[in-house]
Amino acid sequence: MFIPHKYRNIIPKDPIYDNNGNFIIPGSREWFTYIYNLHRSGTIPLPILMGQVTQYEYYAEQDLIAKAQREKEESHKRINKTFGTSYSRHMDRASEINRLVYKSNEFDYNMRQFTSDLRQFGSDRDHRAYIDQELKEFNERYIASTYGKSSIPQSELSDNTKELERRPNKRNPTMVPNNFFTSQENRYKRRLNPPAEADDSPEAGPSVFNNLRSLHAKYLF
């Protein structure tokens, strides 16, 4: 059976069936019509036609790709519905939460070290001055790294995110006068200072616990 050279690289290795499921006999008029249309379409220079993979393997792979895409879209829709924002915005928030948790743990660890040193060496004036200087430098570094200028995630600027996060019926929290987070100046309630401790300093001057209380208040408010 003579087969034109231009068709030889596109002949499927698997059996060919028509739309009704009937087997197309190689060399028949229907078979050549199928090959002619396949060559003319020019849209299937696929590995299956080169014999690298079977049609079953190719379509199985395409099904897996389509399934993964559907699962991704469903995950995005679930996040949109559950969190009221876009997927990219949700991931940015999760990243920011993890960053702040890490910075909080870093702050807690370093403050424990400072308070421990102050308890142990608070009676030494020179050592206390050294601790104060170290604490000041740490505070400056911490503020710069935690609250410094950062780039705005693109998800905050997208129209999709703005539409998803639009809450027309949500009241403005700044209109609630007793909201704890409205401002630092106008609060009806404030946290009380820690109770005064007994003065147990080995020498005249502020007690060690007073220093700790001042240190706590300085970085809490």
C-alpha positions in Angstrom: 0.0 0.0 0.0 1.5 3.3 -1.1 1.3 6.1 1.5 2.4 9.6 0.5 5.5 10.8 2.3 3.8 13.8 3.9 1.4 11.4 5.7 4.0 9.0 7.1 4.9 11.0 10.2 1.4 11.6 11.3 -0.1 8.1 11.1 -1.5 7.1 14.5 0.0 4.0 16.0 -3.3 3.0 17.6 -6.5 1.9 15.9 -8.7 4.6 14.4 -12.4 4.8 15.0 -15.0 7.0 13.5 -17.5 9.1 15.5 -19.9 6.1 15.7 -17.2 3.9 17.2 -16.7 1.8 14.0 -13.1 0.7 13.3 -11.6 2.3 10.2 -9.6 -0.2 8.2 -6.1 1.0 7.3 -5.8 1.8 3.5 -9.5 2.3 3.1 -11.1 5.4 1.7 -12.3 6.4 5.1 -8.8 5.9 6.5 -7.2 8.1 3.9 -9.9 10.7 4.4 -9.1 10.7 8.1 -5.3 11.0 7.5 -5.9 13.8 4.9 -8.1 15.8 7.4 -5.5 15.2 10.1 -2.7 16.5 7.9 -4.8 19.5 6.8 -5.8 20.6 10.2 -2.1 21.0 11.3 -3.2 21.1 14.9 -2.1 17.6 16.0 1.7 17.3 15.6 1.4 15.5 19.0 3.7 12.9 20.4 1.0 10.3 20.0 1.2 10.6 16.3 5.0 10.1 16.4 4.6 6.9 18.4 6.3 8.3 21.5 3.2 7.7 23.7 -0.1 6.0 23.1 -3.4 7.8 22.7 -4.6 6.3 26.0 -1.5 7.7 27.8 -2.0 11.1 26.1 -5.6 11.5 27.0 -5.0 10.1 30.5 -2.4 12.9 31.0 -4.8 15.5 29.6 -7.5 14.3 32.1 -5.1 14.7 35.0 -4.2 18.2 33.9 -7.9 19.1 33.5 -8.6 17.6 37.0 -5.8 19.6 38.6 -7.1 22.8 37.0 -10.7 22.1 38.2 -9.4 21.4 41.8 -7.4 24.7 41.7 -10.4 26.7 40.6 -12.6 25.0 43.3 -10.0 25.8 45.9 -9.9 29.5 44.8 -13.7 29.6 44.9 -13.7 28.1 48.4 -11.2 30.7 49.6 -13.3 33.5 48.0 -16.4 32.2 49.8 -14.8 31.4 53.2 -12.4 34.3 53.6 -14.2 36.9 51.5 -11.1 37.7 49.4 -9.1 36.5 46.4 -6.7 33.6 46.5 -3.6 35.7 46.0 -4.7 38.2 48.7 -5.3 35.3 51.1 -1.8 33.9 50.4 -0.3 37.4 51.0 -2.2 37.6 54.3 -1.0 34.1 55.4 2.6 35.1 54.6 2.2 38.4 56.6 0.8 36.4 59.5 3.7 34.0 59.5 6.1 37.0 59.4 4.5 38.7 62.3 4.4 35.5 64.4 8.2 35.1 63.7 8.9 38.7 64.7 6.8 38.3 67.8 8.7 35.2 68.8 12.0 37.0 68.1 10.9 40.0 70.3 9.8 37.7 73.1 13.1 35.7 73.1 15.2 38.9 73.2 13.1 40.5 75.9 13.5 37.5 78.0 17.3 37.7 77.7 17.2 41.4 78.6 15.0 40.9 81.6 17.1 38.0 82.8 20.3 40.0 82.5 18.6 42.9 84.3 17.6 40.7 87.2 21.1 39.3 87.4 23.2 42.4 86.9 20.8 45.2 87.6 22.8 46.3 90.7 25.8 47.0 88.6 25.5 50.6 87.2 27.9 50.0 84.3 26.3 46.7 83.3 22.8 48.3 83.5 23.9 51.1 81.2 25.2 48.5 78.8 21.9 46.6 78.9 20.0 49.8 78.3 22.2 50.6 75.3 21.8 47.1 73.9 18.0 47.3 74.4 17.8 50.6 72.6 19.7 49.3 69.6 17.6 46.2 69.5 14.4 48.2 69.7 15.5 50.4 66.7 16.4 47.3 64.7 13.2 45.6 65.5 11.0 48.6 64.6 12.9 49.1 61.3 12.6 45.4 60.3 9.0 44.9 61.5 7.3 48.2 60.7 9.6 49.5 58.0 8.4 50.4 54.5 7.4 47.4 52.5 6.1 46.9 49.0 2.4 46.7 48.5 1.3 43.3 47.3 -0.3 43.4 43.8 -3.3 41.5 45.2 -4.3 44.6 47.2 -4.5 46.6 44.0 -6.5 44.2 41.8 -10.1 45.0 40.9 -11.0 41.4 41.7 -9.8 41.7 45.3 -11.5 45.1 45.7 -14.8 43.7 44.5 -14.5 40.6 46.7 -13.7 42.6 49.8 -16.4 45.2 49.3 -18.7 45.4 52.3 -21.4 48.0 51.6 -23.3 47.1 54.8 -20.4 47.0 57.2 -20.3 49.9 59.7 -17.3 52.1 60.0 -15.3 51.0 63.1 -14.0 54.6 63.6 -17.5 55.7 64.4 -17.6 53.4 67.5 -16.2 55.6 70.3 -15.2 52.8 72.6 -13.4 50.7 70.0 -10.0 49.8 71.5 -8.3 50.0 68.1 -9.7 53.4 66.9 -6.9 55.5 68.2 -4.2 55.5 70.9 -5.5 58.9 72.3 -9.2 58.4 72.8 -9.9 55.4 74.9 -12.4 54.9 77.7 -10.4 51.9 79.0 -6.7 51.4 79.3 -4.6 48.6 80.6 -3.6 49.2 84.2 0.1 49.4 85.1 1.5 46.3 86.9 1.2 46.6 90.7 4.1 48.0 92.6 6.6 45.4 94.0 8.6 45.6 97.1 11.9 47.4 96.9 14.5 44.7 97.1 17.4 46.6 95.5 20.7 45.9 97.3 21.6 49.6 97.1 19.9 53.0 96.9 18.0 53.9 93.7 15.2 52.3 91.7 14.6 48.6 92.5 15.2 45.8 90.0 11.5 45.2 89.7 10.8 48.8 89.1 13.3 48.7 86.2 11.6 45.6 84.9 8.2 47.3 85.2 9.4 50.4 83.3 11.0 48.1 80.7 7.7 46.3 80.3 5.6 49.4 80.1 8.0 51.1 77.6 7.6 48.4 75.0 4.0 47.5 75.7 2.4 50.9 75.2 
